[in-house]
Amino acid sequence: MKTVLVTGGAGYIGTMLVRKLLENNYKVKIIDRFFFVDEYALPQNNNLTIIKDDIRRIDKNEFENIDIVIDLVNLSIAPHNNSFFDKHTWEINHDSRVRNAKYSKKYGVKQYLLASSCSVYGFTKENITSNENSKLNPQSTYAKAKVATENEVVKLADENFMVNCLRFPTVIGYSKRMRFDIIVNSMVYDCYKEKKVKVLRDGKQRRPFVHINDVANSYLFFMNYGKQEKINGEIYNVGDEKNNINIINLAKLIMKELKVKENIEWFGDNPDDRSYFVSYDKIKSIGFEAKYTIRDGINDVYSNLVNGKLEKTEDTTSISWFNKLEHWKKIIDSKTMYDGMLEIK
């Protein structure tokens, strides 16, 4: 039975991935700060070890006796040009993950899988579909940190240490640690609750999506790929072209699926700084196929709203949490709460 270390294992993707790993007879150790959920959001299982800690200060010995590392830990996209969050984005999304990869190699881990993002493509012309060889155009600190991390960890790959960077589009679908601050999930919620969908002007921006189940399945695919020397040190977009869509068409699709009369609320004065479609020929060439569609994601979220399993709270929107942290930073002289959240003493 192989042991998998999952950083950020209590996050939106992590809570679903950990379940799938346990179902497939892996031992799992997760490291997470548990900002948004407690340990009861994870299954009770003798093969699951939970470590509540910040990835920036964990003991390097946690990488001993680990077969595979899945590095999910991540500070999601924060407000633009915010020095407070930019600093922590680089510390968490870049510095800690490069360190994790180096520790993994040093302590004999066989495989390291980095969760990256298609946001590295940034903004492209309408006639371009980006692939893994395309020129990168990261717009946010989040995306720039992803590019820098990819560049450093792939260099560590050798015959004894397998490294892959998986670039995910915007993820959709239900999770035990739900997020309503990502496009499809947010739009479905607004359509269900308010009978309208909010769209950033002008709606022509292009985006790729991937269902959370396909994300989890992609990890199992790479963990069990037979000819590892063929894919070692490679970067892969994960998904399918059928889930490339313009935002305005996405909004209309959601209203159609929920059987709501078309009602779009426009917002924003500045154009979106992300617009790109993505090719998945490379990952298809090694045998992976994404099975789920945008419709699956829409109905997945909608059905869980209808049956009462979901509600939108501060813990389901990262930006609310970011704003709360900044507020604490400004008003608490002792900084006790603030230091307990992000600062490393």
C-alpha positions in Angstrom: 0.0 0.0 0.0 1.6 3.3 -1.2 1.6 6.4 1.0 0.6 9.7 -0.6 1.2 13.1 1.0 -1.3 15.7 0.0 -0.6 19.3 0.9 -3.7 21.4 1.1 -5.7 18.2 1.5 -8.6 20.0 3.2 -9.2 22.4 0.3 -11.8 22.4 -2.5 -9.9 19.8 -4.6 -8.2 18.1 -1.7 -11.3 17.0 0.2 -12.6 15.2 -2.9 -9.2 13.8 -3.9 -8.4 12.4 -0.5 -11.6 10.4 -0.6 -10.8 9.0 -4.0 -7.3 8.0 -2.9 -8.6 6.2 0.2 -11.2 4.4 -2.0 -8.3 3.2 -4.2 -6.4 1.7 -1.2 -3.7 4.4 -0.7 -2.5 5.5 2.7 -2.9 9.3 2.8 -1.2 12.0 4.9 -2.5 15.5 4.6 -1.0 18.8 5.7 -3.4 21.7 5.9 -4.1 24.8 8.1 -7.9 24.1 8.0 -8.8 27.7 7.4 -12.2 26.8 5.9 -13.3 23.4 7.2 -12.5 21.2 10.2 -11.2 17.7 10.1 -14.7 16.3 10.1 -15.1 17.4 6.5 -12.7 14.5 5.7 -13.6 10.8 6.0 -12.8 8.9 9.2 -10.3 6.3 8.0 -7.5 4.4 9.6 -5.4 5.0 6.5 -5.7 8.8 6.9 -3.3 10.9 8.9 -4.1 14.6 9.4 -1.4 17.2 10.2 -2.7 20.6 11.1 0.1 23.0 10.2 1.3 25.6 7.8 3.2 24.3 4.8 5.8 27.0 5.3 7.0 25.6 8.6 6.5 21.9 8.4 9.2 19.5 9.5 11.1 18.2 6.5 10.9 14.8 8.1 7.3 14.6 7.1 8.5 13.6 3.7 10.2 10.5 5.0 8.5 7.1 4.0 6.3 8.9 1.4 5.9 7.4 -2.0 4.0 10.2 -3.8 3.5 13.9 -3.1 0.5 15.8 -4.5 1.3 19.4 -3.9 -2.1 21.2 -3.8 -1.3 23.9 -1.2 -2.3 27.2 -2.7 -3.4 30.7 -1.9 -6.1 31.4 -4.4 -6.3 34.5 -6.6 -6.4 37.6 -4.4 -7.1 41.2 -5.1 -4.9 42.8 -7.7 -1.8 44.9 -6.6 -2.2 44.0 -3.0 1.2 43.8 -1.4 -0.1 42.0 1.6 -1.5 39.1 -0.4 1.2 39.2 -3.1 3.8 38.5 -0.4 1.9 35.4 1.0 1.1 34.2 -2.5 4.8 34.0 -3.3 5.6 32.4 0.1 2.9 29.7 -0.2 2.4 29.1 -3.9 6.0 29.3 -4.9 8.6 29.2 -2.1 6.9 26.4 -0.1 6.2 24.2 -3.1 9.7 24.4 -4.5 10.9 23.5 -1.1 8.4 20.6 -1.0 9.7 19.3 -4.3 13.3 19.5 -3.1 12.5 17.7 0.2 10.6 15.1 -1.8 13.6 14.3 -3.9 16.0 14.4 -0.9 13.9 11.9 1.2 13.3 9.4 -1.5 9.8 10.2 -2.7 9.3 8.6 -6.1 6.8 11.0 -7.6 5.9 14.6 -7.2 2.8 16.1 -8.8 2.4 19.9 -8.8 -1.1 21.5 -9.1 -0.6 24.3 -11.6 -3.1 26.4 -13.6 -4.1 27.3 -17.1 -4.2 30.9 -15.9 -0.6 31.0 -16.9 -1.9 31.6 -20.5 -3.4 34.9 -19.4 -4.9 36.7 -22.4 -4.7 35.5 -26.0 -6.1 36.5 -29.4 -9.4 34.9 -30.4 -7.9 32.7 -33.0 -5.4 31.1 -30.7 -5.9 27.9 -28.6 -3.1 27.6 -26.1 -1.1 24.4 -25.6 1.8 23.5 -23.4 4.3 25.0 -25.9 2.5 28.3 -26.2 4.0 31.6 -25.0 2.8 32.2 -21.5 1.2 35.5 -20.5 0.4 35.4 -16.8 -1.6 38.4 -15.6 -1.9 37.9 -11.8 0.6 37.3 -9.0 -1.1 33.9 -8.7 -0.3 33.0 -12.3 3.2 34.4 -12.2 4.0 32.3 -9.1 2.7 29.2 -10.9 5.0 29.8 -13.9 8.0 30.3 -11.6 7.2 27.1 -9.6 6.8 25.0 -12.7 10.2 26.2 -14.1 12.0 25.2 -10.9 10.4 21.8 -10.1 10.6 20.3 -13.5 14.4 20.7 -13.4 14.4 18.2 -10.4 13.1 15.3 -12.5 15.5 12.4 -13.1 15.4 8.6 -13.4 14.7 8.2 -9.7 12.3 11.2 -9.2 9.3 11.7 -11.4 7.9 15.2 -11.7 4.7 16.4 -13.5 3.0 19.8 -13.5 -0.7 19.5 -14.1 -2.3 22.7 -15.5 -5.9 22.8 -14.5 -8.5 25.2 -16.0 -11.1 26.7 -13.6 -12.5 23.8 -11.6 -16.3 23.2 -11.3 -18.5 21.0 -9.2 -19.5 20.1 -5.7 -17.0 19.6 -2.9 -17.2 19.1 0.9 -15.1 22.3 1.1 -17.2 24.2 -1.4 -16.1 27.3 -3.2 -18.6 29.8 -4.6 -16.0 32.3 -5.7 -15.2 30.4 -8.9 -17.2 31.2 -12.1 -19.5 28.3 -12.7 -20.2 27.6 -9.1 -20.9 31.2 -8.4 -23.2 31.7 -11.4 -25.2 28.6 -10.5 -25.7 29.9 -7.0 -26.9 33.3 -8.3 -29.2 31.7 -10.9 -30.7 29.4 -8.2 -31.1 32.1 -5.5 -31.7 35.3 -7.5 -32.9 34.0 -10.9 -30.2 36.0 -12.6 -26.5 35.6 -13.6 -23.8 38.2 -13.1 -21.4 38.6 -16.0 -18.3 40.7 -16.2 -18.4 43.0 -19.3 -18.3 42.3 -22.2 -18.9 38.5 -21.8 -16.8 37.6 -24.8 -13.8 36.5 -22.7 -12.9 32.8 -23.3 -12.4 30.3 -20.5 -11.7 26.6 -20.1 -13.2 24.5 -17.3 -12.7 21.1 -15.8 -14.9 19.1 -13.4 -13.5 18.3 -10.0 -14.0 14.6 -10.6 -11.8 14.8 -13.7 -9.2 16.6 -11.6 -9.1 13.8 -9.0 -9.1 11.1 -11.8 -6.1 12.8 -13.5 -4.0 12.3 -10.4 -4.8 8.6 -10.2 -4.0 8.4 -13.9 -0.5 9.9 -13.5 0.1 7.9 -10.3 -0.5 4.7 -12.2 0.9 5.5 -15.6 3.0 2.6 -16.8 5.8 4.2 -18.9 6.9 6.9 -16.5 10.1 7.7 -18.4 7.8 8.8 -21.3 6.1 11.6 -19.3 8.7 12.5 -16.6 9.4 16.2 -16.4 6.5 17.1 -18.6 3.7 19.7 -18.2 0.1 18.8 -19.1 -3.1 20.7 -19.5 -5.9 18.7 -17.9 -9.4 18.7 -19.4 -11.2 18.6 -22.8 -11.9 21.2 -25.5 -15.6 20.6 -25.1 -15.3 22.7 -21.9 -13.9 25.8 -23.6 -16.6 28.4 -23.6 -17.2 32.2 -23.8 -18.5 33.6 -20.5 -21.7 35.0 -22.0 -22.5 31.5 -23.5 -21.7 30.0 -20.1 -24.3 32.3 -18.4 -26.9 31.4 -21.0 -26.2 27.7 -20.6 -26.6 27.9 -16.8 -30.0 29.6 -17.1 -31.1 27.1 -19.7 -30.1 24.1 -17.5 -31.9 25.6 -14.4 -34.9 26.5 -16.5 -34.6 30.2 -15.6 -35.7 33.0 -17.9 -32.6 34.8 -19.3 -31.6 37.6 -16.9 -28.1 38.9 -17.1 -26.7 41.5 -14.7 -23.6 43.1 -16.1 -20.9 44.4 -13.9 -17.3 45.9 -14.1 -15.9 48.8 -16.0 -12.5 47.2 -17.0 -12.2 44.3 -19.4 -11.3 40.9 -18.0 -7.5 40.3 -18.0 -8.0 36.5 -18.7 -9.3 35.2 -22.0 -8.0 32.0 -23.5 -9.0 28.6 -24.8 -6.8 25.5 -24.1 -5.8 22.4 -26.1 -5.6 19.0 -24.5 -4.0 17.1 -27.3 -0.9 16.3 -25.2 -2.7 14.6 -22.3 -5.0 12.8 -24.7 -2.0 11.4 -26.5 -0.9 9.5 -23.4 -4.4 8.1 -22.8 -6.2 10.5 -20.4 -9.8 11.5 -21.2 -11.9 14.0 -19.2 -15.4 12.5 -18.8 -17.4 15.3 -17.4 -18.9 18.4 -19.1 -19.8 21.9 -18.0 -23.4 20.7 -17.8 -22.4 18.0 -15.3 -20.8 20.6 -13.2 -23.8 22.9 -13.3 -26.2 20.2 -12.4 -23.8 18.8 -9.7 -23.8 22.2 -7.9 -27.5 22.8 -8.5 -28.7 19.4 -7.2 -26.7 19.9 -4.0 -28.2 23.4 -3.5 -31.7 22.0 -4.0 -31.2 19.1 -1.5 -29.9 21.6 1.1 -26.3 20.3 1.2 -24.9 23.7 0.2 -25.1 27.3 1.3 -23.0 30.3 0.5 -21.0 31.6 3.6 -17.8 33.5 4.2 -16.0 30.2 4.3 -17.1 29.4 0.7 -15.7 32.7 -0.7 -12.0 33.2 -0.4 -12.1 36.9 -1.1 -14.3 37.4 2.0 -11.7 35.6 4.0 -8.9 37.7 2.6 -10.8 40.9 3.4 -11.4 39.7 7.0 -7.6 39.0 7.4 -6.7 42.5 6.3 -9.3 43.9 8.7 -7.8 41.9 11.6 -4.3 43.1 10.6 -5.4 46.7 10.8 -7.4 46.7 14.1 -5.8 44.1 16.4 -2.8 45.6 18.1 -1.6 42.4 19.6 -2.0 40.6 16.2 -2.8 37.4 18.0 -5.6 36.4 15.6 -3.7 37.6 12.6 -0.4 35.9 13.5 -2.4 32.7 14.0 -3.7 32.9 10.4 -0.9 33.8 8.0 2.3 35.1 9.6 5.0 32.7 10.5 6.7 33.8 13.8 
